[in-house]
Amino acid sequence: MPLTLASLVQRSALRLTVRAGADRLDAPVRWAHASELTDPVPYMEGGEFLLVTATNLDAENPEAMRRYVRRLAGAGVVGLGFAVGVNYDELPKALIDAAEEAGMPLLEVPRRTPFIAIAKAVSSAIAEDQYRAVTAGFEVQRELTRAALSGDGPGELLTRLAAHLDGWAALYDAAGQVVAAAPEWAARRAARLTPDVERLRDRPAPASMVVGGAEDRVELQSLGTGRRVRGALAVGTGAALGTAERYAVHSAVALLTLTTARSRSLQGAEQRLGAAVLRMLLAGQPDHARAVAGDLYGGLLDAPFRLLIAEASDPATPAPLGEAMEAAALRTGETLLTVPEGDRLVVLAADGGAAVAACAAYAEAQEARTPAEGAKTAEGQVVVGLSAPAGPIAVSAAYKQAEQALSVARRRGRALVEHEELAAGSVLPLLADDAVRAFADGMLRALHEHDAKGRGDLVASLRAWLAHHGQWDAAAADLGVHRHTLRYRMRRVEEILGRSLDDPDVRMELWLALKATSSPSAPET
């Protein structure tokens, strides 16, 4: 317990008598200081028990005493000790009245009690309180360390920390999501602080902030040893933390930071193992891959999974996506295999699981901040290709599917494209690619130039003829011309292009060129 004026009064050896402010004796005393200055306020920090003999004070002047006591109270002085029998045989009434008016505790100090004795008593009490706080802090540190080493995850550590603080505690991951909280009801309270955790995450570690509300006082502490924040700890209490509580929080931060760093090291080893498993799967060796995967990734290979490839111009950009997926997998207990490849991230995740859902949510949020579909991918934007559900024997095919979906996403300016979306849709949207349009323009340019000189309508005739699968009568009727006219026009198309319409590859290329140049987003020719 911190030293108070009441505890000083209770020390019979000091023989202190309360003469004013008896209802304010529970104020903590930070120090005892003697001063005969008429205005000692510039040298006060607050929390002092000021000792005076009134050598330079007009202690019998009511107005002077009111000004003097008010300034002391405004500076945070918690009490005034007046020595009688030195300059005044008894406490001046003006000083007593001023202290009562200001609510300032006034203690009478008898002549036989030296100020040094009071100062020693205060210093000794403060030292004892600090020793008790340090001792309690060390005991809590040992308790928290045992919890951290128990193997039960951060939950046990948070439970013991919350009990010691008589409040609550919560752990956040790097994405600002709640990983664990104690007691259980605190998870809802902690979730409301995610925006504050995100602001803390933008600061170099270590960083902290205090956020308050009507229900509690919350301190946020970042976790991490480098400039990059790896997570955050929140503690909610009814009042500001004392010395012992502060030791406990600092210990928890250190332990969670070490745990996070250890987890990162283990994650690095897991990624190397995951990379080996992925290479074996891509090489068509599912049995060897399963043997290497063991218990770590074996469960993932036993059920349908998705393969996704995330790519960005900045190698660091896919990291937040990976962290979001890892956080989602951690909360649901899913297994996730992630393999960084330069500016790419290859992931195997359970089909229909939380990690795939987190990827979709991340992409959706990114698209909301980027230009509309059809625009080029923004600088630093993550582009993701997602395969169809697959198993160990089909990983190579799933990788190709993800590559194809990634290519389409890149061309369309989309954040995420699923391969199933391509398989269920039409090939026509793929013609929006600039290279395809350039090919189409070049292939049909001579026909457009011919028509522009008023020599016929070869482009429209070619389109009608191909649309009717080379049926002369149907195509001619559609154009409103004689079939001999249409035959003539098709011979002219062959002459101008130097290619035979009997070749199915030529007909296919011409049809795709016509579709590419006639799409709404295609440039005019």
SETI-814569 format. One line per 2 residues: number of its first residue (from 1); their letters; for each residue x, y, z of C-alpha. Coordinates in nm, 2 decimals, padded with zeros to 4 digits. Layout:
BEGIN
NUM> a> X/Y/Z; ...;
% end
This chain:
BEGIN
1> mp> 00.00/00.00/00.00; 00.14/00.35/-00.08;
3> lt> 00.23/00.58/00.20; -00.04/00.83/00.31;
5> la> -00.07/01.12/00.55; -00.29/00.90/00.77;
7> sl> -00.02/00.64/00.80; 00.23/00.91/00.91;
9> vq> -00.01/01.04/01.17; -00.04/00.69/01.31;
11> rs> 00.33/00.67/01.37; 00.34/00.77/01.74;
13> al> 00.71/00.85/01.73; 00.64/01.15/01.50;
15> rl> 00.38/01.30/01.73; 00.19/01.46/01.45;
17> tv> -00.15/01.63/01.52; -00.41/01.69/01.25;
19> ra> -00.53/02.05/01.26; -00.72/02.08/00.93;
21> ga> -00.82/01.86/00.63; -00.88/01.55/00.83;
23> dr> -01.10/01.41/00.55; -00.81/01.43/00.31;
25> ld> -00.55/01.22/00.49; -00.58/00.93/00.24;
27> ap> -00.38/01.11/-00.02; -00.06/00.92/-00.12;
29> vr> 00.27/01.09/-00.02; 00.54/01.08/-00.28;
31> wa> 00.80/01.28/-00.08; 00.86/01.50/00.22;
33> ha> 01.03/01.83/00.16; 01.12/02.13/00.38;
35> se> 01.11/02.48/00.23; 01.09/02.83/00.38;
37> lt> 01.04/02.99/00.04; 00.74/03.22/00.02;
39> dp> 00.65/03.05/-00.31; 00.80/02.70/-00.33;
41> vp> 00.56/02.59/-00.61; 00.81/02.62/-00.90;
43> ym> 01.01/02.35/-00.72; 00.72/02.11/-00.66;
45> eg> 00.62/01.80/-00.87; 00.30/01.71/-00.69;
47> ge> 00.24/01.46/-00.41; 00.48/01.63/-00.16;
49> fl> 00.42/01.67/00.22; 00.57/02.02/00.27;
51> lv> 00.74/02.10/00.60; 00.77/02.47/00.71;
53> ta> 00.86/02.68/01.02; 00.72/03.00/00.86;
55> tn> 01.05/03.18/00.88; 00.96/03.40/00.58;
57> ld> 00.58/03.37/00.59; 00.34/03.63/00.73;
59> ae> 00.15/03.34/00.89; -00.10/03.56/01.08;
61> np> -00.21/03.74/00.76; -00.54/03.57/00.64;
63> ea> -00.51/03.69/00.28; -00.15/03.60/00.25;
65> mr> -00.22/03.25/00.39; -00.51/03.20/00.16;
67> ry> -00.29/03.28/-00.14; -00.01/03.06/-00.01;
69> vr> -00.22/02.76/00.06; -00.42/02.79/-00.26;
71> rl> -00.10/02.78/-00.47; 00.03/02.48/-00.28;
73> ag> -00.30/02.29/-00.34; -00.30/02.39/-00.71;
75> ag> 00.05/02.25/-00.74; -00.05/01.91/-00.60;
77> vv> 00.10/01.94/-00.26; -00.09/01.68/-00.05;
79> gl> -00.03/01.82/00.30; 00.14/02.09/00.50;
81> gf> 00.34/02.02/00.82; 00.39/02.33/01.05;
83> av> 00.66/02.32/01.32; 00.54/02.49/01.64;
85> gv> 00.78/02.63/01.90; 01.03/02.76/01.64;
87> ny> 00.89/03.09/01.49; 00.54/03.05/01.63;
89> de> 00.45/02.90/01.96; 00.12/02.77/01.82;
91> lp> -00.04/02.73/01.48; -00.16/03.07/01.35;
93> ka> -00.54/03.08/01.31; -00.50/03.24/00.97;
95> li> -00.31/02.94/00.84; -00.56/02.69/00.99;
97> da> -00.86/02.88/00.83; -00.68/02.89/00.50;
99> ae> -00.61/02.52/00.51; -00.97/02.44/00.60;
101> ea> -01.10/02.66/00.32; -00.87/02.50/00.06;
103> gm> -00.92/02.14/00.19; -00.55/02.11/00.25;
105> pl> -00.44/01.87/00.53; -00.25/02.07/00.80;
107> le> -00.04/01.88/01.05; 00.12/02.03/01.36;
109> vp> 00.48/01.92/01.41; 00.60/01.95/01.77;
111> rr> 00.94/02.11/01.83; 01.10/01.78/01.96;
113> tp> 01.02/01.61/01.62; 01.29/01.71/01.37;
115> fi> 01.19/01.75/01.00; 01.47/01.49/00.92;
117> ai> 01.28/01.23/01.12; 00.97/01.29/00.90;
119> ak> 01.17/01.28/00.58; 01.34/00.95/00.69;
121> av> 01.00/00.80/00.78; 00.86/00.90/00.44;
123> ss> 01.17/00.78/00.25; 01.17/00.44/00.44;
125> ai> 00.80/00.39/00.38; 00.84/00.46/00.01;
127> ae> 01.13/00.22/-00.02; 00.94/-00.05/00.16;
129> dq> 00.64/00.00/-00.07; 00.87/-00.02/-00.38;
131> yr> 01.04/-00.33/-00.24; 00.70/-00.50/-00.19;
133> av> 00.60/-00.40/-00.55; 00.92/-00.53/-00.69;
135> ta> 00.89/-00.86/-00.49; 00.53/-00.90/-00.60;
137> gf> 00.63/-00.82/-00.96; 00.90/-01.09/-00.95;
139> ev> 00.65/-01.34/-00.82; 00.40/-01.25/-01.09;
141> qr> 00.68/-01.27/-01.35; 00.76/-01.63/-01.23;
143> el> 00.39/-01.72/-01.24; 00.35/-01.57/-01.59;
145> tr> 00.67/-01.75/-01.71; 00.53/-02.08/-01.59;
147> aa> 00.21/-02.01/-01.78; 00.40/-01.92/-02.10;
149> ls> 00.60/-02.24/-02.08; 00.30/-02.46/-02.00;
151> gd> 00.23/-02.53/-02.37; -00.13/-02.42/-02.33;
153> gp> -00.09/-02.12/-02.55; -00.13/-01.76/-02.45;
155> ge> -00.47/-01.82/-02.29; -00.33/-01.93/-01.95;
157> ll> -00.09/-01.64/-01.94; -00.37/-01.39/-02.01;
159> tr> -00.59/-01.56/-01.74; -00.32/-01.52/-01.47;
161> la> -00.24/-01.16/-01.58; -00.61/-01.06/-01.57;
163> ah> -00.65/-01.21/-01.22; -00.35/-01.02/-01.10;
165> ld> -00.47/-00.69/-01.24; -00.83/-00.75/-01.13;
167> gw> -00.93/-00.67/-01.48; -00.91/-00.83/-01.83;
169> aa> -00.64/-00.90/-02.09; -00.64/-00.97/-02.46;
171> ly> -00.39/-01.07/-02.72; -00.41/-00.95/-03.08;
173> da> -00.23/-01.08/-03.39; -00.04/-00.87/-03.64;
175> ag> -00.37/-00.81/-03.84; -00.54/-00.66/-03.53;
177> qv> -00.77/-00.96/-03.47; -00.83/-01.10/-03.12;
179> va> -00.64/-01.43/-03.07; -00.72/-01.49/-02.70;
181> aa> -00.88/-01.31/-02.41; -00.94/-01.36/-02.04;
183> pe> -01.20/-01.38/-01.90; -01.40/-01.50/-02.19;
185> wa> -01.64/-01.21/-02.19; -01.34/-00.98/-02.26;
187> ar> -01.32/-01.10/-02.62; -01.62/-00.88/-02.71;
189> ra> -01.47/-00.58/-02.54; -01.13/-00.63/-02.70;
191> ar> -01.28/-00.67/-03.05; -01.41/-00.31/-03.03;
193> lt> -01.06/-00.19/-02.99; -00.94/-00.32/-03.33;
195> pd> -00.92/00.03/-03.48; -00.69/00.14/-03.19;
197> ve> -00.47/-00.17/-03.24; -00.44/-00.09/-03.61;
199> rl> -00.32/00.26/-03.52; -00.07/00.12/-03.28;
201> rd> 00.05/-00.12/-03.55; 00.15/00.17/-03.77;
203> rp> 00.40/00.29/-03.51; 00.75/00.14/-03.47;
205> ap> 00.77/-00.12/-03.19; 00.78/-00.09/-02.90;
207> as> 00.48/00.14/-02.88; 00.19/00.19/-02.64;
209> mv> -00.12/00.40/-02.59; -00.40/00.44/-02.34;
211> vg> -00.76/00.44/-02.45; -01.04/00.51/-02.21;
213> ga> -01.41/00.46/-02.20; -01.70/00.47/-01.95;
215> ed> -01.64/00.11/-01.85; -01.26/00.08/-01.81;
217> rv> -00.92/00.22/-01.87; -00.73/00.02/-02.14;
219> el> -00.36/00.01/-02.21; -00.23/-00.12/-02.54;
221> qs> 00.12/-00.25/-02.58; 00.28/-00.35/-02.90;
223> lg> 00.47/-00.69/-02.93; 00.78/-00.72/-03.14;
225> tg> 01.15/-00.65/-03.12; 01.20/-00.48/-03.45;
227> rr> 01.02/-00.19/-03.62; 00.75/-00.42/-03.74;
229> vr> 00.47/-00.49/-03.48; 00.39/-00.86/-03.44;
231> ga> 00.09/-00.82/-03.23; -00.05/-00.63/-02.93;
233> la> -00.15/-00.68/-02.57; -00.45/-00.50/-02.42;
235> vg> -00.52/-00.48/-02.04; -00.83/-00.32/-01.91;
237> tg> -00.86/-00.20/-01.55; -01.07/00.02/-01.34;
239> aa> -00.79/00.26/-01.26; -00.43/00.34/-01.35;
241> lg> -00.18/00.07/-01.30; 00.03/00.06/-00.98;
243> ta> 00.40/-00.03/-00.96; 00.33/-00.41/-00.91;
245> er> 00.07/-00.41/-01.19; 00.31/-00.23/-01.42;
247> ya> 00.58/-00.50/-01.36; 00.32/-00.77/-01.44;
249> vh> 00.23/-00.60/-01.77; 00.59/-00.55/-01.87;
251> sa> 00.66/-00.91/-01.80; 00.37/-01.02/-02.00;
253> va> 00.48/-00.81/-02.30; 00.83/-00.95/-02.28;
255> ll> 00.70/-01.31/-02.26; 00.45/-01.27/-02.54;
257> tl> 00.72/-01.10/-02.76; 00.95/-01.39/-02.70;
259> tt> 00.67/-01.64/-02.77; 00.59/-01.45/-03.09;
261> ar> 00.96/-01.45/-03.20; 00.98/-01.82/-03.12;
263> sr> 00.66/-01.88/-03.32; 00.81/-01.69/-03.61;
265> sl> 01.12/-01.91/-03.60; 00.91/-02.22/-03.59;
267> qg> 00.70/-02.07/-03.87; 01.01/-02.03/-04.08;
269> ae> 01.10/-02.40/-04.02; 00.74/-02.50/-04.11;
271> qr> 00.76/-02.29/-04.43; 01.07/-02.47/-04.53;
273> lg> 00.90/-02.81/-04.46; 00.59/-02.69/-04.65;
275> aa> 00.80/-02.59/-04.95; 00.95/-02.94/-04.96;
277> vl> 00.60/-03.09/-04.94; 00.47/-02.86/-05.22;
279> rm> 00.77/-02.95/-05.44; 00.70/-03.32/-05.40;
281> ll> 00.33/-03.27/-05.47; 00.41/-03.07/-05.79;
283> ag> 00.65/-03.35/-05.89; 00.37/-03.60/-05.87;
285> qp> 00.49/-03.77/-05.56; 00.19/-03.75/-05.32;
287> dh> 00.30/-04.05/-05.11; 00.64/-03.90/-05.04;
289> ar> 00.48/-03.57/-04.97; 00.24/-03.72/-04.72;
291> av> 00.53/-03.90/-04.54; 00.73/-03.57/-04.51;
293> ag> 00.42/-03.37/-04.41; 00.36/-03.59/-04.11;
295> dl> 00.12/-03.46/-03.84; 00.20/-03.10/-03.94;
297> yg> 00.04/-03.09/-04.28; -00.10/-03.44/-04.31;
299> gl> -00.45/-03.34/-04.21; -00.46/-03.08/-04.48;
301> ld> -00.37/-03.34/-04.75; -00.65/-03.57/-04.62;
303> ap> -00.93/-03.34/-04.74; -01.00/-03.12/-05.04;
305> fr> -00.80/-02.81/-05.05; -00.75/-02.50/-05.27;
307> ll> -00.42/-02.38/-05.41; -00.38/-02.01/-05.45;
309> ia> -00.11/-01.79/-05.59; -00.08/-01.43/-05.47;
311> ea> 00.14/-01.19/-05.66; 00.23/-00.82/-05.63;
313> sd> 00.50/-00.58/-05.76; 00.63/-00.53/-05.41;
315> pa> 00.77/-00.85/-05.25; 00.64/-00.73/-04.91;
317> tp> 00.29/-00.67/-05.02; 00.15/-01.02/-05.01;
319> ap> 00.26/-01.04/-04.64; -00.06/-00.88/-04.50;
321> lg> -00.27/-01.12/-04.70; -00.08/-01.42/-04.56;
323> ea> -00.11/-01.28/-04.21; -00.49/-01.24/-04.25;
325> me> -00.52/-01.60/-04.37; -00.29/-01.72/-04.09;
327> aa> -00.50/-01.54/-03.83; -00.82/-01.69/-03.96;
329> al> -00.67/-02.04/-03.97; -00.54/-01.99/-03.61;
331> rt> -00.88/-01.89/-03.48; -01.05/-02.20/-03.63;
333> ge> -00.76/-02.45/-03.58; -00.71/-02.50/-03.96;
335> tl> -00.38/-02.61/-04.11; -00.23/-02.37/-04.36;
337> lt> 00.07/-02.44/-04.59; 00.23/-02.12/-04.71;
339> vp> 00.54/-02.09/-04.93; 00.68/-01.75/-05.01;
341> eg> 00.84/-01.72/-05.36; 00.98/-01.38/-05.40;
343> dr> 00.70/-01.15/-05.49; 00.46/-01.44/-05.48;
345> lv> 00.29/-01.64/-05.21; 00.17/-02.00/-05.28;
347> vl> -00.08/-02.13/-05.03; -00.26/-02.46/-04.97;
349> aa> -00.57/-02.40/-04.76; -00.87/-02.62/-04.67;
351> dg> -01.16/-02.59/-04.92; -01.44/-02.39/-04.77;
353> ga> -01.23/-02.30/-04.47; -01.18/-01.97/-04.28;
355> av> -00.85/-01.90/-04.45; -01.00/-01.91/-04.80;
357> aa> -01.28/-01.69/-04.68; -01.03/-01.45/-04.53;
359> ca> -00.85/-01.43/-04.87; -01.18/-01.35/-05.04;
361> ay> -01.26/-01.08/-04.78; -00.92/-00.93/-04.82;
363> ae> -00.95/-00.92/-05.20; -01.30/-00.77/-05.18;
365> aq> -01.18/-00.49/-04.95; -00.88/-00.43/-05.18;
367> ea> -01.11/-00.40/-05.49; -01.32/-00.15/-05.30;
369> rt> -01.01/00.08/-05.28; -00.89/00.03/-05.64;
371> pa> -01.03/00.13/-05.99; -01.31/-00.06/-06.16;
373> eg> -01.27/-00.38/-06.35; -01.08/-00.35/-06.67;
375> ak> -00.83/-00.10/-06.53; -00.47/-00.20/-06.48;
377> ta> -00.36/-00.34/-06.15; -00.26/-00.07/-05.91;
379> eg> 00.10/-00.04/-05.78; 00.15/-00.27/-05.49;
381> qv> -00.19/-00.44/-05.52; -00.22/-00.81/-05.45;
383> vv> -00.35/-01.02/-05.73; -00.47/-01.37/-05.65;
385> gl> -00.55/-01.68/-05.86; -00.75/-01.96/-05.69;
387> sa> -00.77/-02.31/-05.81; -01.07/-02.55/-05.80;
389> pa> -01.08/-02.79/-05.50; -00.81/-03.06/-05.54;
391> gp> -00.64/-03.35/-05.37; -00.27/-03.45/-05.34;
393> ia> -00.26/-03.63/-05.68; -00.39/-03.32/-05.86;
395> vs> -00.17/-03.04/-05.71; 00.01/-02.99/-06.04;
397> aa> -00.32/-02.93/-06.22; -00.43/-02.71/-05.94;
399> yk> -00.11/-02.50/-05.97; -00.18/-02.45/-06.34;
401> qa> -00.54/-02.35/-06.26; -00.42/-02.09/-06.01;
403> eq> -00.17/-01.96/-06.26; -00.44/-01.93/-06.53;
405> al> -00.67/-01.75/-06.29; -00.39/-01.53/-06.18;
407> sv> -00.32/-01.43/-06.53; -00.68/-01.34/-06.60;
409> ar> -00.70/-01.14/-06.27; -00.39/-00.95/-06.37;
411> rr> -00.53/-00.86/-06.72; -00.87/-00.76/-06.58;
413> gr> -00.74/-00.56/-06.29; -00.92/-00.79/-06.05;
415> al> -00.79/-00.87/-05.70; -00.91/-01.23/-05.71;
417> ve> -01.02/-01.47/-05.98; -01.13/-01.83/-05.92;
419> he> -01.06/-02.10/-06.18; -01.41/-02.22/-06.15;
421> el> -01.53/-01.88/-06.25; -01.34/-01.92/-06.58;
423> aa> -01.46/-02.27/-06.64; -01.83/-02.18/-06.58;
425> gs> -01.81/-01.86/-06.78; -01.74/-01.76/-07.14;
427> vl> -01.41/-01.73/-07.32; -01.52/-01.40/-07.46;
429> pl> -01.41/-01.18/-07.17; -01.06/-01.31/-07.22;
431> la> -01.05/-01.13/-07.55; -01.03/-00.79/-07.37;
433> dd> -00.66/-00.84/-07.34; -00.46/-00.57/-07.52;
435> av> -00.25/-00.82/-07.71; -00.56/-01.00/-07.84;
437> ra> -00.71/-00.68/-07.96; -00.38/-00.58/-08.13;
439> fa> -00.38/-00.92/-08.31; -00.74/-00.87/-08.41;
441> dg> -00.69/-00.52/-08.54; -00.39/-00.63/-08.74;
443> ml> -00.57/-00.93/-08.89; -00.88/-00.73/-09.00;
445> ra> -00.71/-00.40/-09.09; -00.69/-00.48/-09.47;
447> lh> -01.06/-00.57/-09.48; -01.16/-00.25/-09.29;
449> eh> -00.95/-00.04/-09.53; -01.12/-00.21/-09.83;
451> da> -01.46/-00.13/-09.69; -01.37/00.23/-09.60;
453> kg> -01.31/00.30/-09.98; -01.66/00.20/-10.06;
455> rg> -01.57/-00.12/-10.24; -01.81/-00.35/-10.04;
457> dl> -01.90/-00.47/-09.70; -01.65/-00.75/-09.65;
459> va> -01.63/-00.73/-09.27; -02.01/-00.76/-09.22;
461> sl> -02.03/-01.03/-09.49; -01.75/-01.23/-09.32;
463> ra> -01.92/-01.20/-08.98; -02.26/-01.32/-09.12;
465> wl> -02.10/-01.61/-09.32; -01.91/-01.74/-09.01;
467> ah> -02.21/-01.69/-08.79; -02.41/-01.92/-09.02;
469> hg> -02.13/-02.18/-09.03; -02.06/-02.11/-09.40;
471> qw> -02.42/-02.17/-09.51; -02.44/-01.95/-09.82;
473> da> -02.82/-01.91/-09.85; -02.88/-01.84/-09.48;
475> aa> -02.59/-01.59/-09.46; -02.70/-01.42/-09.79;
477> ad> -03.06/-01.39/-09.66; -02.93/-01.24/-09.34;
479> lg> -02.73/-00.98/-09.54; -03.01/-00.92/-09.79;
481> vh> -02.78/-01.00/-10.09; -02.77/-01.28/-10.35;
483> rh> -02.56/-01.59/-10.26; -02.34/-01.53/-10.56;
485> tl> -02.26/-01.18/-10.43; -02.17/-01.34/-10.09;
487> ry> -01.95/-01.60/-10.27; -01.77/-01.32/-10.45;
489> rm> -01.71/-01.13/-10.13; -01.57/-01.43/-09.95;
491> rr> -01.32/-01.49/-10.25; -01.22/-01.12/-10.21;
493> ve> -01.16/-01.18/-09.83; -00.93/-01.48/-09.91;
495> ei> -00.75/-01.27/-10.18; -00.69/-00.97/-09.94;
497> lg> -00.59/-01.18/-09.64; -00.40/-01.44/-09.84;
499> rs> -00.56/-01.72/-09.64; -00.81/-01.99/-09.72;
501> ld> -01.15/-01.99/-09.55; -01.15/-02.37/-09.59;
503> dp> -00.89/-02.39/-09.31; -01.08/-02.43/-08.97;
505> dv> -00.80/-02.25/-08.78; -00.83/-01.95/-09.01;
507> rm> -01.21/-01.94/-08.95; -01.16/-01.97/-08.58;
509> el> -00.90/-01.69/-08.57; -01.12/-01.46/-08.79;
511> wl> -01.42/-01.53/-08.57; -01.23/-01.44/-08.25;
513> al> -01.08/-01.13/-08.41; -01.44/-01.02/-08.51;
515> ka> -01.56/-01.08/-08.15; -01.26/-00.90/-08.00;
517> ts> -01.31/-00.59/-08.21; -01.69/-00.58/-08.17;
519> sp> -01.69/-00.61/-07.78; -01.82/-00.29/-07.61;
521> sa> -01.48/-00.22/-07.45; -01.29/-00.27/-07.77;
523> pe> -01.14/00.03/-07.94; -01.28/00.15/-08.27;
525> t> -01.10/00.03/-08.59;
% end
